[in-house]
Amino acid sequence: MKLWFNTIISVYVSFIIFTWFSFFFGPDGYAETQRLKHYLLKIENNTAQMEKINKRLEAEVQSLQDNPEAIALEARTLGFYSEYEGVIYFDGYKPQKKVFPLGSLYKGFNERHTSILFIRYFSLTSGLLVFLLLMMLERKKNVYPLRQKYSEV
C-alpha cells in the first residue's frame, strides 16, 4: 500500500512541476510570451522609424525631380562641382553625410525558450527523487520496529 502511495505522490509531483515549468518557461509559456511582446513593440518602433526615413527620402526624390537647384546641391555633396566652383577645406570641419545605418533597425528573432524535452526530463527526475526520498523516509521509520517493543517491556 505504501508503494502505491509513494508512486502516486511522485507522479503528482512530476505532473505539477511539468505543468508549472511549461506554463512559465515552455515554448508557449509566460516568459516567452513576454519576450515576444517586447520584440513586437521593438519591431513596431523600428517600422515607424523606417516610415519616417521613407517619407524624408520620398520628399528628397520629389525635390530632385522638380528642382534643378536641389540637383546642384546634391551633386556638390557627392563631390561634383561645376567648372567655375572651388572647394575650400577647413581644418576640423567635416561635412555631414546622409547616412542611414543598414540592418540596424530590423534584427532577426532568436528563439531562446526552454526546451520542452528539458522540462520533461527535469520533472521526471524530480518525481523520481521524491519517490526515492519517500521510500527512504518510510524505511527509516521501520528500521527498528522490534527495538521499540523490547524497550517498552
DSSP file (Angstrom, degrees, kcal/mol; ACC not computed):
  #  RESIDUE AA STRUCTURE BP1 BP2  ACC     N-H-->O    O-->H-N    N-H-->O    O-->H-N    TCO  KAPPA ALPHA  PHI   PSI    X-CA   Y-CA   Z-CA
    1    1 A M     >        0   0    0      0, 0.0     4,-2.0     0, 0.0     5,-0.1   0.000 360.0 360.0 360.0 -40.6    0.0    0.0    0.0
    2    2 A K  H  >  +     0   0    0      1,-0.2     4,-2.7     2,-0.2     5,-0.2   0.861 360.0  57.5 -65.9 -34.3    2.8    2.4    0.8
    3    3 A L  H  > S+     0   0    0      2,-0.2     4,-2.2     1,-0.2    -1,-0.2   0.919 108.4  45.6 -62.8 -43.6    4.5    1.7   -2.5
    4    4 A W  H  > S+     0   0    0      2,-0.2     4,-2.7     1,-0.2    -1,-0.2   0.899 112.3  51.4 -66.0 -40.9    1.4    2.8   -4.4
    5    5 A F  H  X S+     0   0    0     -4,-2.0     4,-2.4     2,-0.2    -2,-0.2   0.930 111.6  46.7 -62.0 -45.5    1.0    5.9   -2.2
    6    6 A N  H  X S+     0   0    0     -4,-2.7     4,-2.4     1,-0.2    -2,-0.2   0.885 112.8  50.6 -63.3 -39.5    4.6    6.9   -2.9
    7    7 A T  H  X S+     0   0    0     -4,-2.2     4,-2.4    -5,-0.2     5,-0.2   0.924 110.9  47.8 -65.0 -44.3    4.2    6.2   -6.6
    8    8 A I  H  X S+     0   0    0     -4,-2.7     4,-2.3     1,-0.2    -2,-0.2   0.910 112.5  49.4 -64.5 -41.9    1.1    8.4   -6.8
    9    9 A I  H  X S+     0   0    0     -4,-2.4     4,-2.5    -5,-0.2    -1,-0.2   0.920 112.2  47.7 -63.5 -43.4    2.7   11.2   -4.8
   10   10 A S  H  X S+     0   0    0     -4,-2.4     4,-2.3     2,-0.2    -2,-0.2   0.885 112.2  48.9 -67.5 -38.1    5.8   11.1   -7.1
   11   11 A V  H  X S+     0   0    0     -4,-2.4     4,-2.5     2,-0.2    -1,-0.2   0.903 111.8  50.4 -65.8 -39.9    3.7   11.1  -10.3
   12   12 A Y  H  X S+     0   0    0     -4,-2.3     4,-2.6    -5,-0.2    -2,-0.2   0.919 110.5  48.6 -63.6 -43.8    1.7   14.0   -8.9
   13   13 A V  H  X S+     0   0    0     -4,-2.5     4,-2.6     2,-0.2     5,-0.2   0.913 111.5  50.2 -62.5 -42.6    4.9   16.0   -8.1
   14   14 A S  H  X S+     0   0    0     -4,-2.3     4,-2.5     1,-0.2    -2,-0.2   0.920 111.6  48.5 -60.7 -43.4    6.2   15.3  -11.6
   15   15 A F  H  X S+     0   0    0     -4,-2.5     4,-2.6     2,-0.2    -2,-0.2   0.924 112.3  47.5 -63.7 -45.0    2.9   16.5  -13.1
   16   16 A I  H  X S+     0   0    0     -4,-2.6     4,-2.6     2,-0.2     5,-0.2   0.925 113.7  47.2 -63.6 -45.0    2.8   19.7  -11.0
   17   17 A I  H  X S+     0   0    0     -4,-2.6     4,-2.6     1,-0.2     5,-0.3   0.918 113.5  48.5 -63.8 -42.8    6.5   20.5  -11.8
   18   18 A F  H  X S+     0   0    0     -4,-2.5     4,-2.4    -5,-0.2     5,-0.2   0.919 112.5  49.0 -62.3 -43.3    6.0   19.9  -15.5
   19   19 A T  H  X S+     0   0    0     -4,-2.6     4,-2.3    -5,-0.2    -2,-0.2   0.937 114.6  43.2 -63.6 -47.3    2.8   22.0  -15.6
   20   20 A W  H  X S+     0   0    0     -4,-2.6     4,-2.3     2,-0.2     5,-0.3   0.917 115.5  47.3 -68.2 -43.2    4.4   25.0  -13.8
   21   21 A F  H  X>S+     0   0    0     -4,-2.6     4,-3.1    -5,-0.2     5,-0.5   0.897 113.6  49.0 -66.2 -37.6    7.6   24.9  -15.7
   22   22 A S  H  X5S+     0   0    0     -4,-2.4     4,-1.2    -5,-0.3     6,-0.2   0.908 111.1  50.7 -65.4 -40.2    5.7   24.6  -19.0
   23   23 A F  H  <5S+     0   0    0     -4,-2.3     7,-2.8    -5,-0.2    -2,-0.2   0.901 124.5  26.5 -64.2 -40.9    3.5   27.5  -18.1
   24   24 A F  H  <5S+     0   0    0     -4,-2.3     7,-2.3     5,-0.3     8,-0.4   0.880 137.5  18.3 -91.8 -40.5    6.3   29.8  -17.2
   25   25 A F  H  <5S+     0   0    0     -4,-3.1    89,-1.3    -5,-0.3    -3,-0.2   0.384  93.5 108.8-118.9   3.6    9.3   28.6  -19.2
   26   26 A G  S ><<S-     0   0    0     -4,-1.2     3,-1.6    -5,-0.5     6,-0.4  -0.083  87.0 -90.3 -75.4 178.6    8.0   26.5  -22.1
   27   27 A P  T 3  S+     0   0    0      0, 0.0    -1,-0.1     0, 0.0    86,-0.1   0.810 132.0  30.6 -60.6 -30.0    7.9   27.4  -25.8
   28   28 A D  T 3  S+     0   0    0     -6,-0.2    -2,-0.1     4,-0.1    -3,-0.0   0.097 101.7 125.1-111.5  20.8    4.4   28.9  -25.3
   29   29 A G  S <> S-     0   0    0     -3,-1.6     4,-2.2    -8,-0.1    -5,-0.3  -0.042  76.7 -95.9 -79.8 179.5    5.0   30.0  -21.7
   30   30 A Y  H  > S+     0   0    0     -7,-2.8     4,-2.4     1,-0.2     5,-0.2   0.897 120.7  50.5 -63.2 -45.0    4.6   33.3  -19.9
   31   31 A A  H  > S+     0   0    0     -7,-2.3     4,-2.1     1,-0.2    -1,-0.2   0.909 112.4  47.1 -63.4 -42.0    8.3   34.3  -20.2
   32   32 A E  H  > S+     0   0    0     -6,-0.4     4,-2.3    -8,-0.4    -1,-0.2   0.884 110.8  52.4 -67.6 -37.8    8.4   33.5  -24.0
   33   33 A T  H  X S+     0   0    0     -4,-2.2     4,-2.3     2,-0.2    -2,-0.2   0.915 109.9  48.3 -63.5 -42.9    5.1   35.5  -24.5
   34   34 A Q  H  X S+     0   0    0     -4,-2.4     4,-2.2     1,-0.2    -2,-0.2   0.894 111.0  50.8 -64.4 -39.0    6.5   38.5  -22.7
   35   35 A R  H  X S+     0   0    0     -4,-2.1     4,-2.1     1,-0.2    -1,-0.2   0.893 110.7  49.2 -65.7 -38.9    9.7   38.3  -24.8
   36   36 A L  H  X S+     0   0    0     -4,-2.3     4,-2.5     2,-0.2    -2,-0.2   0.877 109.3  51.9 -67.6 -37.5    7.6   38.1  -28.0
   37   37 A K  H  X S+     0   0    0     -4,-2.3     4,-2.2     2,-0.2    -2,-0.2   0.911 110.3  48.6 -64.0 -41.0    5.5   41.1  -26.9
   38   38 A H  H  X S+     0   0    0     -4,-2.2     4,-2.1     2,-0.2    -2,-0.2   0.902 111.7  49.6 -63.7 -40.8    8.7   43.1  -26.2
   39   39 A Y  H  X S+     0   0    0     -4,-2.1     4,-2.4     2,-0.2    -2,-0.2   0.893 109.2  52.2 -65.3 -39.6   10.0   42.1  -29.7
   40   40 A L  H  X S+     0   0    0     -4,-2.5     4,-2.5     2,-0.2    -2,-0.2   0.911 108.9  49.9 -62.8 -42.6    6.8   43.1  -31.3
   41   41 A L  H  X S+     0   0    0     -4,-2.2     4,-2.2     1,-0.2    -1,-0.2   0.904 110.7  50.2 -61.6 -41.3    7.0   46.5  -29.6
   42   42 A K  H  X S+     0   0    0     -4,-2.1     4,-2.3     2,-0.2    -2,-0.2   0.908 110.6  49.0 -63.7 -42.6   10.6   46.9  -30.9
   43   43 A I  H  X S+     0   0    0     -4,-2.4     4,-2.5     2,-0.2    -2,-0.2   0.898 110.0  51.7 -64.2 -41.1    9.5   45.9  -34.5
   44   44 A E  H  X S+     0   0    0     -4,-2.5     4,-2.0     2,-0.2    -2,-0.2   0.909 110.8  47.7 -64.0 -40.5    6.7   48.5  -34.4
   45   45 A N  H  X S+     0   0    0     -4,-2.2     4,-2.0     2,-0.2    -2,-0.2   0.912 112.7  49.0 -65.1 -41.4    9.0   51.2  -33.3
   46   46 A N  H  X S+     0   0    0     -4,-2.3     4,-2.5     1,-0.2    -2,-0.2   0.873 108.9  53.1 -65.9 -36.6   11.5   50.3  -36.0
   47   47 A T  H  X S+     0   0    0     -4,-2.5     4,-2.2     2,-0.2    -1,-0.2   0.902 107.6  51.1 -65.2 -39.9    8.7   50.3  -38.6
   48   48 A A  H  X S+     0   0    0     -4,-2.0     4,-1.9     2,-0.2    -2,-0.2   0.902 110.5  49.4 -63.5 -40.0    7.8   53.8  -37.5
   49   49 A Q  H  X S+     0   0    0     -4,-2.0     4,-2.4     1,-0.2    -2,-0.2   0.919 110.3  50.5 -63.0 -43.1   11.4   54.9  -37.9
   50   50 A M  H  X S+     0   0    0     -4,-2.5     4,-2.5     1,-0.2    -2,-0.2   0.880 108.5  52.3 -63.8 -37.2   11.6   53.3  -41.4
   51   51 A E  H  X S+     0   0    0     -4,-2.2     4,-2.4     2,-0.2    -1,-0.2   0.888 109.1  50.0 -66.1 -38.2    8.4   55.1  -42.4
   52   52 A K  H  X S+     0   0    0     -4,-1.9     4,-2.3     2,-0.2    -2,-0.2   0.932 112.5  46.7 -64.0 -44.8    9.8   58.4  -41.3
   53   53 A I  H  X S+     0   0    0     -4,-2.4     4,-2.5     1,-0.2    -2,-0.2   0.908 111.7  52.1 -62.3 -41.2   13.0   57.7  -43.3
   54   54 A N  H  X S+     0   0    0     -4,-2.5     4,-2.4     2,-0.2    -2,-0.2   0.905 109.4  48.6 -63.6 -42.2   11.0   56.7  -46.3
   55   55 A K  H  X S+     0   0    0     -4,-2.4     4,-2.2     2,-0.2    -1,-0.2   0.909 112.0  49.5 -63.9 -41.2    8.9   59.9  -46.2
   56   56 A R  H  X S+     0   0    0     -4,-2.3     4,-2.0     1,-0.2    -2,-0.2   0.915 112.5  47.3 -64.3 -41.7   12.0   62.0  -46.0
   57   57 A L  H  X S+     0   0    0     -4,-2.5     4,-2.7     2,-0.2    -2,-0.2   0.876 109.8  53.1 -67.9 -37.0   13.6   60.1  -48.9
   58   58 A E  H  X S+     0   0    0     -4,-2.4     4,-2.6     2,-0.2    -1,-0.2   0.901 109.0  49.9 -63.5 -39.6   10.4   60.5  -51.0
   59   59 A A  H  X S+     0   0    0     -4,-2.2     4,-2.3     2,-0.2    -2,-0.2   0.903 111.3  49.3 -65.0 -39.6   10.5   64.2  -50.3
   60   60 A E  H  X S+     0   0    0     -4,-2.0     4,-2.6     2,-0.2    -2,-0.2   0.918 111.2  48.6 -64.8 -42.9   14.1   64.4  -51.4
   61   61 A V  H  X S+     0   0    0     -4,-2.7     4,-1.9     2,-0.2    -2,-0.2   0.927 111.9  49.2 -63.3 -43.8   13.4   62.4  -54.6
   62   62 A Q  H  X S+     0   0    0     -4,-2.6     4,-1.5     1,-0.2    -1,-0.2   0.908 112.1  48.8 -61.3 -40.9   10.5   64.6  -55.4
   63   63 A S  H  X S+     0   0    0     -4,-2.3     4,-2.8     1,-0.2     7,-0.3   0.893 110.8  50.4 -66.4 -39.0   12.6   67.7  -54.8
   64   64 A L  H  < S+     0   0    0     -4,-2.6    -1,-0.2     1,-0.2    -2,-0.2   0.809 110.1  51.0 -69.2 -28.3   15.4   66.2  -57.0
   65   65 A Q  H  < S+     0   0    0     -4,-1.9    -1,-0.2    -5,-0.2    -2,-0.2   0.830 123.1  28.1 -75.3 -30.9   12.9   65.5  -59.8
   66   66 A D  H  < S+     0   0    0     -4,-1.5    -2,-0.2    -5,-0.2    -3,-0.2   0.785 110.6  62.8-102.1 -30.4   11.5   69.1  -59.8
   67   67 A N     X  -     0   0    0     -4,-2.8     4,-1.4    -5,-0.2    -1,-0.2  -0.873  50.8-166.9-112.7 115.8   14.2   71.5  -58.6
   68   68 A P  H  > S+     0   0    0      0, 0.0     4,-2.0     0, 0.0    -1,-0.1   0.807  93.0  57.9 -68.1 -28.2   17.5   72.0  -60.6
   69   69 A E  H  > S+     0   0    0      2,-0.2     4,-2.4     1,-0.2     5,-0.2   0.896 103.9  51.7 -67.2 -38.5   19.0   73.8  -57.6
   70   70 A A  H  > S+     0   0    0     -7,-0.3     4,-2.3     1,-0.2    -1,-0.2   0.863 108.5  52.3 -64.2 -35.3   18.4   70.7  -55.4
   71   71 A I  H  X S+     0   0    0     -4,-1.4     4,-2.3    -8,-0.2    -1,-0.2   0.916 109.7  48.3 -65.9 -42.0   20.2   68.7  -58.0
   72   72 A A  H  X S+     0   0    0     -4,-2.0     4,-1.9     2,-0.2    -2,-0.2   0.907 112.2  48.7 -65.0 -41.6   23.1   71.0  -58.0
   73   73 A L  H  X S+     0   0    0     -4,-2.4     4,-2.0     2,-0.2    -2,-0.2   0.903 112.1  48.3 -64.9 -41.3   23.3   70.9  -54.2
   74   74 A E  H  X S+     0   0    0     -4,-2.3     4,-1.4     1,-0.2    -1,-0.2   0.881 109.3  53.6 -67.0 -37.2   23.1   67.1  -54.1
   75   75 A A  H  X>S+     0   0    0     -4,-2.3     5,-3.1     1,-0.2     4,-0.5   0.888 107.7  51.4 -63.9 -38.1   25.8   67.0  -56.7
   76   76 A R  H ><5S+     0   0    0     -4,-1.9     3,-1.0     1,-0.2    -2,-0.2   0.896 106.9  52.3 -65.6 -39.9   28.1   69.2  -54.6
   77   77 A T  H 3<5S+     0   0    0     -4,-2.0    -1,-0.2     1,-0.3    -2,-0.2   0.803 109.3  51.2 -67.0 -25.4   27.5   66.9  -51.5
   78   78 A L  H 3<5S-     0   0    0     -4,-1.4    -1,-0.3     2,-0.2    -2,-0.2   0.548 127.1-100.3 -86.3  -7.3   28.6   64.0  -53.7
   79   79 A G  T <<5S+     0   0    0     -3,-1.0     2,-0.5    -4,-0.5    -3,-0.2   0.553  80.2 129.4 103.8   9.1   31.7   65.8  -54.8
   80   80 A F      < +     0   0    0     -5,-3.1     2,-0.3    -6,-0.2    -1,-0.3  -0.865  31.1 177.2-100.5 126.5   30.7   67.1  -58.3
   81   81 A Y        -     0   0    0     -2,-0.5     6,-0.0    -3,-0.1     2,-0.0  -0.892  28.7-111.3-126.4 155.0   31.3   70.7  -58.9
   82   82 A S    >   -     0   0    0     -2,-0.3     3,-1.3     1,-0.1    -1,-0.0  -0.266  42.2 -95.1 -77.7 174.1   30.8   73.0  -61.9
   83   83 A E  T 3  S+     0   0    0      1,-0.3    -1,-0.1    -2,-0.0    -2,-0.0   0.853 121.4  43.1 -58.5 -39.3   33.8   74.4  -63.8
   84   84 A Y  T 3  S+     0   0    0      2,-0.0     2,-0.3     0, 0.0    -1,-0.3   0.324  94.0  97.0 -97.3   8.1   33.9   77.7  -62.0
   85   85 A E    <   -     0   0    0     -3,-1.3     2,-0.3     2,-0.0    -4,-0.1  -0.742  54.0-160.9 -99.0 147.0   33.4   76.5  -58.5
   86   86 A G        -     0   0    0     -2,-0.3     2,-0.5     2,-0.0    -4,-0.1  -0.790  13.0-127.5-120.5 166.8   36.2   75.9  -56.0
   87   87 A V        -     0   0    0     -2,-0.3     2,-0.5    -6,-0.0    -6,-0.0  -0.954  15.3-166.6-118.6 131.6   36.5   73.9  -52.8
   88   88 A I        -     0   0    0     -2,-0.5     2,-0.5     2,-0.0    -2,-0.0  -0.978   8.8-156.3-116.8 125.6   37.7   75.2  -49.5
   89   89 A Y        -     0   0    0     -2,-0.5     2,-0.4     5,-0.0     5,-0.1  -0.884   4.0-156.2-104.0 130.7   38.6   72.7  -46.8
   90   90 A F    >   -     0   0    0     -2,-0.5     3,-1.3     3,-0.3     2,-0.2  -0.849  24.5-112.7-103.0 139.4   38.5   73.8  -43.1
   91   91 A D  T 3  S+     0   0    0     -2,-0.4     3,-0.1     1,-0.2    -1,-0.0  -0.513 100.5  13.0 -69.3 134.6   40.6   72.0  -40.5
   92   92 A G  T 3  S+     0   0    0     -2,-0.2     2,-0.5     1,-0.2    -1,-0.2   0.432 102.3 108.5  82.2  -0.9   38.4   70.2  -38.0
   93   93 A Y    <   -     0   0    0     -3,-1.3    -3,-0.3     2,-0.0    -1,-0.2  -0.939  42.1-178.5-113.0 126.3   35.2   70.5  -40.0
   94   94 A K        -     0   0    0     -2,-0.5     3,-0.1    -3,-0.1    -3,-0.0  -0.986  29.7-120.6-120.5 128.0   33.7   67.5  -41.7
   95   95 A P        -     0   0    0      0, 0.0     2,-0.2     0, 0.0    -2,-0.0  -0.350  34.9-105.5 -65.4 145.6   30.6   68.0  -43.8
   96   96 A Q        -     0   0    0      1,-0.0     2,-0.3    -2,-0.0     0, 0.0  -0.509  33.5-151.8 -74.6 136.4   27.6   65.9  -42.6
   97   97 A K        -     0   0    0     -2,-0.2     2,-1.1    -3,-0.1    -1,-0.0  -0.787  21.0-115.5-105.3 152.2   26.8   62.9  -44.7
   98   98 A K        +     0   0    0     -2,-0.3     2,-0.5     2,-0.0    -2,-0.0  -0.752  47.2 172.4 -86.4 101.3   23.4   61.4  -45.1
   99   99 A V        -     0   0    0     -2,-1.1    -2,-0.0     2,-0.0    -3,-0.0  -0.946  21.1-174.4-118.7 129.1   23.9   58.0  -43.6
  100  100 A F        -     0   0    0     -2,-0.5     2,-0.4   -47,-0.0    -2,-0.0  -0.965  30.6-128.2-117.5 111.2   21.2   55.5  -42.9
  101  101 A P    >   -     0   0    0      0, 0.0     3,-0.9     0, 0.0     4,-0.4  -0.426  25.2-140.1 -65.1 115.6   22.6   52.5  -41.0
  102  102 A L  T 3  S+     0   0    0     -2,-0.4    -3,-0.0     1,-0.2     0, 0.0  -0.557  77.6  10.0 -79.4 137.4   21.5   49.5  -42.9
  103  103 A G  T 3  S+     0   0    0     -2,-0.3    -1,-0.2     1,-0.1     0, 0.0   0.420  97.6 101.5  81.6  -2.0   20.4   46.4  -41.0
  104  104 A S  S <  S+     0   0    0     -3,-0.9    -2,-0.1     1,-0.1     3,-0.1   0.701  77.1  53.5 -88.6 -17.3   20.3   48.2  -37.6
  105  105 A L  S    S+     0   0    0     -4,-0.4     2,-0.6     1,-0.2    -1,-0.1   0.890 110.1  42.6 -84.3 -39.7   16.6   48.6  -37.5
  106  106 A Y        +     0   0    0    -60,-0.1     2,-0.4   -59,-0.0    -1,-0.2  -0.928  64.7 174.7-113.0 124.7   15.5   45.0  -38.1
  107  107 A K        -     0   0    0     -2,-0.6    -3,-0.1    -3,-0.1    -4,-0.0  -0.963  36.1-103.1-124.4 145.1   17.2   42.2  -36.4
  108  108 A G        -     0   0    0     -2,-0.4     2,-0.5     1,-0.1    -1,-0.0  -0.261  34.1-114.5 -65.9 152.1   16.1   38.6  -36.6
  109  109 A F        -     0   0    0      2,-0.0     2,-0.5   -73,-0.0    -1,-0.1  -0.764  27.3-155.3 -90.2 125.8   14.3   37.0  -33.7
  110  110 A N        -     0   0    0     -2,-0.5     2,-0.6     2,-0.0     0, 0.0  -0.864  14.5-128.9-104.0 136.7   16.2   34.2  -32.0
  111  111 A E        +     0   0    0     -2,-0.5   -79,-0.0     1,-0.1    -2,-0.0  -0.717  36.5 161.0 -86.3 121.4   14.4   31.5  -30.1
  112  112 A R        +     0   0    0     -2,-0.6    -1,-0.1   -85,-0.1     3,-0.1   0.221  24.6 136.0-121.3  12.0   15.7   31.1  -26.6
  113  113 A H        -     0   0    0      1,-0.1     2,-0.2   -86,-0.1   -87,-0.1  -0.165  64.6 -94.1 -66.1 158.5   12.9   29.3  -24.9
  114  114 A T        -     0   0    0    -89,-1.3    -1,-0.1   -88,-0.2     2,-0.1  -0.516  46.7-108.7 -71.7 135.0   13.4   26.4  -22.6
  115  115 A S     >  -     0   0    0     -2,-0.2     4,-1.8     1,-0.1     5,-0.1  -0.376  13.0-136.9 -67.5 140.3   13.1   23.1  -24.5
  116  116 A I  H  > S+     0   0    0      1,-0.2     4,-2.3     2,-0.2    -1,-0.1   0.810 106.1  59.3 -67.1 -28.8   10.0   21.0  -23.6
  117  117 A L  H  > S+     0   0    0      2,-0.2     4,-2.5     1,-0.2    -1,-0.2   0.899 104.1  49.8 -65.9 -40.2   12.3   18.0  -23.6
  118  118 A F  H  > S+     0   0    0      2,-0.2     4,-2.6     1,-0.2    -2,-0.2   0.912 110.3  50.3 -62.9 -42.6   14.4   19.5  -20.8
  119  119 A I  H  X S+     0   0    0     -4,-1.8     4,-2.4     2,-0.2    -2,-0.2   0.905 110.7  50.0 -63.7 -40.9   11.2   20.3  -18.8
  120  120 A R  H  X S+     0   0    0     -4,-2.3     4,-2.6     2,-0.2     5,-0.2   0.949 112.9  45.3 -61.7 -48.8   10.0   16.7  -19.2
  121  121 A Y  H  X S+     0   0    0     -4,-2.5     4,-2.5     1,-0.2    -2,-0.2   0.897 113.1  51.0 -63.8 -39.0   13.3   15.3  -18.0
  122  122 A F  H  X S+     0   0    0     -4,-2.6     4,-2.4     2,-0.2    -1,-0.2   0.923 112.0  46.0 -64.3 -43.9   13.5   17.7  -15.1
  123  123 A S  H  X S+     0   0    0     -4,-2.4     4,-2.2     2,-0.2    -2,-0.2   0.896 113.9  48.6 -68.4 -38.6   10.0   16.9  -13.9
  124  124 A L  H  X S+     0   0    0     -4,-2.6     4,-2.3    -5,-0.2    -2,-0.2   0.909 112.4  49.0 -65.6 -40.9   10.6   13.1  -14.3
  125  125 A T  H  X S+     0   0    0     -4,-2.5     4,-2.3    -5,-0.2    -2,-0.2   0.915 111.6  48.5 -65.1 -42.2   13.9   13.3  -12.4
  126  126 A S  H  X S+     0   0    0     -4,-2.4     4,-2.2     2,-0.2    -1,-0.2   0.889 110.9  51.2 -66.7 -37.2   12.3   15.4   -9.6
  127  127 A G  H  X S+     0   0    0     -4,-2.2     4,-2.3     2,-0.2    -2,-0.2   0.901 110.3  49.3 -63.6 -40.6    9.4   12.9   -9.4
  128  128 A L  H  X S+     0   0    0     -4,-2.3     4,-2.5     2,-0.2    -2,-0.2   0.895 110.3  50.8 -65.0 -39.8   11.9   10.0   -9.1
  129  129 A L  H  X S+     0   0    0     -4,-2.3     4,-2.5     2,-0.2    -2,-0.2   0.896 109.9  49.8 -64.4 -40.0   13.8   11.9   -6.4
  130  130 A V  H  X S+     0   0    0     -4,-2.2     4,-2.6     2,-0.2    -2,-0.2   0.918 110.5  50.9 -63.8 -42.2   10.6   12.4   -4.5
  131  131 A F  H  X S+     0   0    0     -4,-2.3     4,-2.2     1,-0.2    -2,-0.2   0.935 111.9  46.6 -60.3 -46.7    9.8    8.7   -4.8
  132  132 A L  H  X S+     0   0    0     -4,-2.5     4,-2.4     1,-0.2    -2,-0.2   0.892 112.3  50.3 -65.0 -39.5   13.2    7.7   -3.5
  133  133 A L  H  X S+     0   0    0     -4,-2.5     4,-2.6     2,-0.2    -1,-0.2   0.911 110.5  49.4 -64.7 -41.7   13.0   10.2   -0.6
  134  134 A L  H  X S+     0   0    0     -4,-2.6     4,-2.2     2,-0.2    -2,-0.2   0.902 111.5  49.3 -63.6 -39.9    9.6    8.9    0.4
  135  135 A M  H  X S+     0   0    0     -4,-2.2     4,-2.1     2,-0.2    -2,-0.2   0.897 111.7  49.1 -65.5 -39.4   10.9    5.3    0.3
  136  136 A M  H  X S+     0   0    0     -4,-2.4     4,-2.5     2,-0.2    -2,-0.2   0.917 111.5  48.7 -67.1 -41.9   14.0    6.3    2.4
  137  137 A L  H  X S+     0   0    0     -4,-2.6     4,-1.7     1,-0.2    -2,-0.2   0.889 111.7  50.0 -64.1 -38.5   11.8    8.1    5.0
  138  138 A E  H  X S+     0   0    0     -4,-2.2     4,-1.3    -5,-0.2    -1,-0.2   0.895 111.2  48.9 -65.3 -39.6    9.5    5.0    5.1
  139  139 A R  H  < S+     0   0    0     -4,-2.1    -2,-0.2     1,-0.2    -1,-0.2   0.894 108.1  53.8 -68.1 -39.8   12.4    2.7    5.6
  140  140 A K  H >< S+     0   0    0     -4,-2.5     3,-0.9     1,-0.2     4,-0.4   0.866 106.8  52.6 -63.8 -34.9   13.9    4.9    8.4
  141  141 A K  H 3< S+     0   0    0     -4,-1.7     3,-0.2     1,-0.2    -1,-0.2   0.854 116.0  39.6 -66.9 -33.5   10.6    4.8   10.3
  142  142 A N  T 3< S+     0   0    0     -4,-1.3    -1,-0.2    -3,-0.2    -2,-0.2   0.157  85.2 100.5-104.2  18.0   10.5    1.0   10.1
  143  143 A V  S <  S+     0   0    0     -3,-0.9     3,-0.2     1,-0.2    -1,-0.2   0.923  94.0  25.0 -70.7 -43.9   14.2    0.2   10.7
  144  144 A Y     >  +     0   0    0     -4,-0.4     4,-1.1    -3,-0.2    -1,-0.2  -0.473  69.6 140.7-120.4  61.3   13.9   -0.7   14.4
  145  145 A P  H  > S+     0   0    0      0, 0.0     4,-1.1     0, 0.0    -1,-0.2   0.855  77.0  50.6 -72.0 -30.5   10.4   -1.9   15.0
  146  146 A L  H  > S+     0   0    0     -3,-0.2     4,-2.1     1,-0.2     5,-0.2   0.839 102.2  60.2 -76.0 -31.6   11.5   -4.7   17.4
  147  147 A R  H  > S+     0   0    0      1,-0.2     4,-2.1     2,-0.2    -1,-0.2   0.875 101.9  53.8 -63.3 -37.2   13.6   -2.4   19.5
  148  148 A Q  H  X S+     0   0    0     -4,-1.1     4,-1.5     1,-0.2    -1,-0.2   0.903 108.1  50.2 -64.6 -38.5   10.6   -0.3   20.4
  149  149 A K  H  X S+     0   0    0     -4,-1.1     4,-1.0     1,-0.2    -2,-0.2   0.921 111.8  46.8 -64.9 -42.8    8.8   -3.4   21.5
  150  150 A Y  H  < S+     0   0    0     -4,-2.1    -1,-0.2     1,-0.2    -2,-0.2   0.829 109.3  54.8 -70.0 -31.2   11.7   -4.5   23.7
  151  151 A S  H  < S+     0   0    0     -4,-2.1    -1,-0.2     1,-0.2    -2,-0.2   0.830 104.9  53.6 -72.1 -29.0   12.1   -1.0   25.2
  152  152 A E  H  <        0   0    0     -4,-1.5    -1,-0.2     1,-0.2    -2,-0.2   0.781 360.0 360.0 -73.5 -25.6    8.5   -1.0   26.3
  153  153 A V     <        0   0    0     -4,-1.0    -1,-0.2    -3,-0.1    -2,-0.2   0.478 360.0 360.0 -74.0 360.0    8.9   -4.3   28.1
